[in-house]
Amino acid sequence: MRPSSVDVVIVSSCGGHLTEAQILFPVYSRYRYCYVLNDQIKPSGDIVNRLFYMSHSERDFLFFVNLWESFVLLSRMKPRVVISTGAGPAVPFSLVAKFIFGSSIVFIESLTRVSKPSLTGRLMYYIADHFFYQWPQLASFFPGGKYITLI
């Protein structure tokens, strides 16, 4: 798939973050969508022909590379909505999507964050237009967010 115009981009790390994002498939499947991941995977299912990659950054200089990669992808995709469950690529991709391309950002804090938020969640709380958390114990950290359960 060439990075052409899409409605929704799902941005995620591989593994559990991607699994959580795919739980939302019934929501975004009716739109033109694609995935952006920060690690190579063997694509299967709905990901085949809808997958793009960014460099894997661990809070290092590659964050700036991710900003550039995000700009390049987003300049072709121009999504209306970016959905992310974290981790690494969520912040740079969302910053570029929101502040340069005007995309709406939806962030869902990981199910594994039961009693305290992730660093990505703490940052995305201020970037996301719609912020969701999956444990009621996180309400005090995210007073403007919404409690939901994906499973």
C-alpha positions in Angstrom: 0.0 0.0 0.0 1.3 3.4 -0.9 0.9 6.1 1.8 -2.0 7.8 0.1 -5.0 9.5 1.6 -6.5 7.6 4.5 -9.2 8.4 7.1 -7.6 6.7 10.1 -4.0 5.8 11.1 -3.4 3.4 13.9 0.0 4.1 15.5 1.5 1.6 17.8 4.4 -0.3 19.1 4.3 -4.0 18.3 3.1 -6.7 20.7 0.5 -5.8 23.3 0.0 -2.2 22.1 -0.8 -3.5 18.6 -3.1 -6.2 20.0 -5.0 -3.6 22.0 -5.3 -1.3 18.9 -6.6 -4.2 16.9 -9.4 -4.8 19.4 -10.8 -1.5 18.0 -11.0 -3.0 14.4 -14.8 -2.9 14.3 -14.6 0.8 14.9 -12.1 1.8 12.2 -12.6 -1.0 9.7 -15.4 0.9 7.9 -12.9 3.7 7.0 -9.8 3.8 4.8 -7.1 3.0 7.4 -3.5 1.9 7.8 -1.0 1.1 10.5 2.3 2.7 11.5 4.6 0.6 13.7 8.1 1.1 15.1 9.3 -2.5 14.6 9.3 -4.9 11.8 6.7 -7.7 12.0 5.4 -10.4 9.7 2.1 -8.9 8.7 -1.1 -11.0 8.7 -4.8 -10.4 8.8 -6.0 -6.8 8.1 -2.4 -5.5 8.5 -1.2 -6.9 5.2 -0.8 -4.2 2.6 -1.8 -1.5 5.2 1.5 -1.3 7.1 4.2 1.4 7.3 7.2 1.5 9.6 9.1 4.2 11.6 12.4 3.8 13.3 12.4 2.4 16.8 13.2 5.2 19.3 13.9 4.7 23.0 13.7 8.3 24.2 16.9 9.1 22.3 17.9 11.2 19.3 15.8 9.0 17.1 12.8 10.9 18.4 13.8 13.6 16.0 14.1 11.1 13.2 10.6 9.9 14.1 9.3 13.5 13.8 10.7 13.6 10.3 9.4 10.2 9.4 6.0 11.2 10.7 6.0 14.3 8.6 6.9 12.4 5.4 4.2 9.7 6.0 1.5 12.3 7.1 2.2 14.5 4.1 0.9 11.7 1.9 -1.7 10.2 4.3 -3.4 13.3 5.6 -5.6 11.3 8.1 -8.6 12.8 9.8 -7.9 10.7 12.9 -4.9 9.1 14.6 -5.5 6.3 17.1 -2.8 5.1 19.4 -2.4 2.8 22.4 1.3 3.7 22.7 4.1 3.5 23.1 7.2 4.8 21.3 5.8 6.2 18.0 2.7 7.7 19.6 4.1 11.0 20.8 6.2 12.1 17.7 3.5 10.9 15.3 0.7 12.6 17.2 2.6 15.9 17.6 3.1 16.2 13.8 -0.4 14.9 13.0 -2.1 17.4 15.3 -0.1 20.5 15.0 1.0 20.4 11.4 -1.8 18.4 9.7 -4.8 19.1 12.0 -5.6 15.5 12.6 -7.8 14.5 15.6 -5.8 12.4 18.1 -7.3 9.5 20.1 -5.2 7.9 22.8 -6.0 4.8 24.9 -3.7 4.2 27.8 -2.6 0.6 27.9 -4.6 -2.0 29.8 -1.4 -3.0 31.6 -1.3 0.4 33.4 -3.4 -0.4 36.4 -2.3 1.9 39.2 -0.1 4.5 37.6 0.2 5.9 34.1 2.8 5.3 31.5 5.2 8.1 30.4 3.5 8.0 27.0 0.1 8.3 28.6 1.3 11.3 30.7 2.5 13.0 27.6 -0.4 12.1 25.3 -2.9 13.4 27.9 -1.9 16.9 26.8 -1.8 16.1 23.1 -4.8 13.9 22.6 -8.2 15.3 21.7 -9.8 12.2 23.2 -8.0 10.4 26.0 -9.2 7.1 27.4 -7.9 5.0 30.3 -8.9 1.4 31.2 -8.7 1.3 35.0 -10.7 3.5 37.3 -7.7 3.9 39.5 -6.2 6.2 36.9 -9.0 8.8 37.1 -7.0 11.0 39.4 -4.1 11.1 36.9 -6.4 11.9 34.0 -9.3 14.0 35.2 -10.2 15.1 31.7 -10.0 11.6 30.3 -12.7 8.9 30.1 -12.8 5.5 31.6 -13.5 2.7 29.1 -12.8 -1.1 28.9 -11.7 -2.7 25.7 -12.0 -6.2 26.9 
